[in-house]
Amino acid sequence: MSRRPTELAANESLSSPGRSPLKPGTLDGVQMLVRAFRLGDEAALYRVFYSAIHLLAAKDYTQEQIDAWAPSQPDMEKWTVRICGMRPFVVEDSGLIVGYAGLQSDG
């Protein structure tokens, strides 16, 4: 069965043992980790991207624009190239990727 980008299996783990985070911290009692991007993060990062566009940006754009910007069936090869080039910092909450931020030289 194929899952949509925003769906996770109940037993799906997005963290890798043996990796230490760059910056541990807590926010309202929730343990958050900020770490460097790793190969294998691509699908989880797309789910974050997809959710941000479809949930947060939805009020400012037409459905056609949103679907073009973050399609439900993305070209994961292109996404992987894009995200690997960005080399973002990844945010984990309880072992699940919940956000990311990229710093690029062009702003």
C-alpha positions as MATLAB code, in Angstrom:
seq = 'MSRRPTELAANESLSSPGRSPLKPGTLDGVQMLVRAFRLGDEAALYRVFYSAIHLLAAKDYTQEQIDAWAPSQPDMEKWTVRICGMRPFVVEDSGLIVGYAGLQSDG';
ca = [
       0.000    0.000    0.000;
       1.338    3.406   -0.978;
       1.303    6.148    1.649;
       0.852    9.839    1.062;
       3.918   11.984    1.864;
       2.369   13.168    5.133;
       1.606    9.671    6.455;
       3.937    7.608    8.608;
       3.570    4.019    9.616;
       3.147    3.613   13.367;
       6.455    1.730   13.614;
       8.449    3.871   11.146;
      11.625    5.264   12.680;
      13.287    8.309   11.187;
      16.237    8.467   13.553;
      19.507    6.613   13.392;
      21.153    5.176   16.492;
      24.682    6.247   17.251;
      24.315    9.783   15.911;
      24.632   12.614   18.365;
      22.675   15.808   17.748;
      24.347   19.133   17.143;
      22.176   20.868   19.706;
      19.900   19.242   22.267;
      17.231   21.350   23.888;
      13.763   21.407   25.314;
      10.708   23.419   24.419;
       7.774   23.222   26.810;
       9.023   19.900   28.139;
       9.495   18.394   24.659;
      12.969   17.124   23.784;
      14.048   18.583   20.439;
      17.240   17.780   18.568;
      18.850   19.867   15.836;
      21.333   17.946   13.741;
      22.961   17.934   10.341;
      21.150   16.393    7.381;
      21.890   12.715    6.667;
      21.247   10.657    3.580;
      17.981    8.867    4.216;
      16.240   11.986    5.590;
      14.826   12.948    2.183;
      11.344   11.376    2.427;
      10.727   12.701    5.933;
      11.854   16.175    4.881;
       9.452   16.070    1.948;
       6.613   15.235    4.347;
       7.538   18.332    6.365;
       7.719   20.443    3.190;
       4.411   19.064    1.899;
       2.649   19.731    5.200;
       4.000   23.273    5.425;
       2.771   24.127    1.937;
      -0.594   22.358    2.110;
      -1.467   23.398    5.660;
       0.281   26.701    6.339;
       0.432   28.322    2.902;
      -3.019   27.142    1.790;
      -4.756   30.384    2.757;
      -2.440   32.476    0.570;
      -2.397   30.451   -2.679;
      -4.811   28.693   -5.009;
      -5.092   24.902   -4.832;
      -3.498   24.722   -8.280;
      -0.465   26.699   -7.081;
      -0.144   24.576   -3.943;
      -0.345   21.314   -5.894;
       2.307   22.554   -8.351;
       4.580   23.684   -5.518;
       4.217   20.536   -3.407;
       2.649   17.694   -5.406;
       1.237   14.651   -3.623;
       3.337   12.421   -5.912;
       6.717   14.213   -6.020;
       9.686   13.324   -8.193;
      11.802   12.017   -5.310;
      14.935   11.935   -7.457;
      14.681   15.709   -8.034;
      13.763   16.301   -4.391;
      16.789   14.291   -3.242;
      19.124   16.352   -5.445;
      17.536   19.557   -4.148;
      17.668   18.636   -0.470;
      21.189   17.166   -0.686;
      22.360   20.430   -2.262;
      20.736   22.404    0.539;
      22.327   20.311    3.320;
      19.801   21.517    5.896;
      19.765   21.296    9.630;
      17.103   18.790   10.693;
      14.854   19.061   13.745;
      13.741   15.887   15.502;
      11.106   15.541   18.200;
      11.137   12.183   19.972;
      13.045   10.664   17.059;
      10.702   11.968   14.340;
      11.749   14.632   11.857;
       9.453   17.615   12.349;
      11.316   20.444   10.643;
      14.367   21.603    8.775;
      16.204   24.796    7.881;
      18.714   25.435    5.156;
      21.342   28.133    5.005;
      22.294   29.092    1.471;
      24.896   31.583    0.311;
      22.332   33.344   -1.909;
      19.995   34.036    0.993;
];
